[in-house]
Amino acid sequence: MRFSDDFVVLSKEWIDPERIKAFMGDLGLELNKEKTYVGTAANGFEFVGFYFEVIEEENGAGSVIRVMPTEGSIEKVVESIENIVSAESINNKEGVENVFSVNENKVKALNTVINNIYNVVDPWVNYYKHTDYAAGLERIEQCFNKKN
C-alpha cells in the first residue's frame, strides 16, 4: 500500500531512517523516495506549503522552530491577483486605475476585482494563520504598491 498523505517525523534526537521505514512497513506503508527528506531542521525544509527553520533564541537559551509560507505559496497568490487585475483591465477598456471616476459600471468592476482578490487572499491567510505569515503578506502588498 502506498501512503497518499504527507507527514513529518520530528525528533529532538537523530532517528535512523531505516527505523522509520521499518515502522511504516509494519503499518503497511512505504516512503515516497522523491518526497522524502532526511536531515536536521537546522537546515530548514519545506512541507505542504510551509517552510520550517530553526531560530536560535537571542539569549542563547535554546531554539524555536519558525514556520512560515513557502516562497512558492507567496508567488502563487501574487500571480493569482495579477491575473485578476490584468483580466479586469482587459475587460474594462479604461483600466482598473480609472475606476474612481463616478460610473456605476466602474464601481461594479472595482467591487468584482476586490471580491476576487479577497477570495484568493482570505483562504491563504486562513491556511497560514498559525504561522509567521506577516512577511509573506508584506511581499504580496509590496507587489501592488510597485504598480501604483
C-alpha positions as CSV (number, residue, x, y, z in Angstrom):
1,M,0.0,0.0,0.0
2,R,1.3,3.5,-0.8
3,F,0.5,6.2,1.7
4,S,-1.0,9.1,-0.1
5,D,-1.0,11.8,2.6
6,D,2.1,13.8,3.6
7,F,3.5,13.8,7.1
8,V,6.6,14.8,9.0
9,V,8.5,12.9,11.7
10,L,10.4,15.3,14.1
11,S,12.6,14.3,17.0
12,K,15.0,16.0,19.3
13,E,17.4,13.2,18.7
14,W,18.6,11.6,15.5
15,I,16.3,8.7,14.2
16,D,17.7,6.2,11.9
17,P,15.7,6.4,8.6
18,E,15.7,2.6,8.5
19,R,13.8,2.6,11.8
20,I,11.2,4.8,10.3
21,K,10.9,2.6,7.1
22,A,10.5,-0.5,9.3
23,F,7.8,1.2,11.4
24,M,6.0,2.3,8.3
25,G,6.3,-1.2,6.8
26,D,4.7,-2.6,10.0
27,L,1.7,-0.3,9.2
28,G,1.7,-1.4,5.5
29,L,3.1,2.0,4.4
30,E,6.1,3.0,2.4
31,L,8.1,6.2,1.9
32,N,7.9,8.1,-1.3
33,K,11.6,8.4,-2.3
34,E,11.1,11.6,-4.4
35,K,9.4,13.4,-1.5
36,T,11.4,12.2,1.5
37,Y,13.9,14.4,3.2
38,V,16.1,13.1,6.0
39,G,18.1,15.7,7.7
40,T,18.1,18.2,10.5
41,A,15.6,21.0,11.0
42,A,18.6,23.4,11.3
43,N,18.9,23.2,7.5
44,G,15.3,24.2,7.1
45,F,12.8,22.3,5.0
46,E,9.5,22.7,3.1
47,F,6.4,20.7,3.8
48,V,2.9,21.1,2.2
49,G,3.4,24.8,1.6
50,F,5.1,25.6,4.9
51,Y,8.8,26.4,5.4
52,F,10.3,25.2,8.8
53,E,13.5,26.7,10.1
54,V,15.3,26.6,13.5
55,I,15.8,30.0,15.1
56,E,18.3,30.3,17.9
57,E,17.0,32.4,20.8
58,E,18.9,35.7,21.3
59,N,19.7,34.9,24.9
60,G,21.3,31.6,23.9
61,A,18.8,29.6,26.0
62,G,17.8,27.4,23.1
63,S,15.9,27.5,19.9
64,V,12.5,27.6,18.4
65,I,11.1,26.4,15.1
66,R,9.8,29.2,12.9
67,V,7.0,28.2,10.5
68,M,6.1,30.4,7.5
69,P,4.7,30.1,4.0
70,T,7.0,29.0,1.2
71,E,8.2,31.3,-1.5
72,G,6.2,29.3,-4.0
73,S,3.0,29.8,-2.0
74,I,3.5,33.5,-1.9
75,E,4.3,33.7,-5.6
76,K,1.1,31.7,-6.4
77,V,-1.0,34.3,-4.5
78,V,0.8,37.2,-6.3
79,E,0.3,35.6,-9.7
80,S,-3.4,34.9,-9.0
81,I,-4.0,38.5,-8.0
82,E,-2.0,39.8,-11.0
83,N,-4.2,37.6,-13.3
84,I,-7.4,39.0,-11.6
85,V,-6.2,42.6,-12.1
86,S,-5.0,42.2,-15.6
87,A,-8.2,40.3,-16.7
88,E,-10.3,43.2,-15.3
89,S,-8.0,45.7,-17.1
90,I,-8.7,43.9,-20.4
91,N,-12.4,43.8,-19.7
92,N,-12.6,47.4,-18.7
93,K,-11.2,49.4,-21.6
94,E,-10.3,52.4,-19.4
95,G,-8.4,50.2,-17.0
96,V,-8.8,49.5,-13.3
97,E,-6.9,52.7,-12.4
98,N,-9.7,54.9,-13.7
99,V,-12.5,53.1,-11.8
100,F,-12.7,56.0,-9.3
101,S,-14.3,58.4,-11.8
102,V,-18.0,58.0,-10.9
103,N,-19.6,55.5,-13.1
104,E,-21.8,52.6,-11.9
105,N,-20.1,50.1,-14.2
106,K,-16.7,51.1,-13.0
107,V,-17.8,50.7,-9.3
108,K,-19.2,47.3,-10.1
109,A,-16.0,46.3,-11.8
110,L,-14.0,47.5,-8.8
111,N,-16.2,45.6,-6.4
112,T,-15.7,42.5,-8.6
113,V,-11.9,42.9,-8.5
114,I,-11.9,43.4,-4.7
115,N,-14.1,40.3,-4.2
116,N,-11.9,38.2,-6.4
117,I,-8.8,39.3,-4.6
118,Y,-10.4,38.6,-1.3
119,N,-11.3,35.1,-2.5
120,V,-7.6,34.5,-3.1
121,V,-6.1,36.2,-0.1
122,D,-8.6,35.1,2.6
123,P,-8.1,31.3,2.2
124,W,-4.3,31.9,2.0
125,V,-4.3,33.8,5.3
126,N,-6.6,31.2,6.9
127,Y,-4.3,28.4,5.8
128,Y,-1.2,30.1,7.3
129,K,-2.9,31.9,10.2
130,H,-0.9,29.8,12.8
131,T,2.4,30.7,11.2
132,D,4.7,33.7,10.8
133,Y,2.9,34.8,7.6
134,A,3.4,38.6,8.0
135,A,6.5,38.7,5.8
136,G,4.6,36.9,3.0
137,L,1.6,39.2,3.3
138,E,4.0,42.2,3.2
139,R,5.5,40.8,0.0
140,I,2.0,40.5,-1.5
141,E,1.3,44.1,-0.6
142,Q,4.6,45.3,-2.0
143,C,3.8,43.7,-5.3
144,F,0.8,46.0,-5.7
145,N,2.4,49.1,-4.2
146,K,5.0,48.9,-7.0
147,K,2.3,49.0,-9.7
148,N,0.6,52.1,-8.3
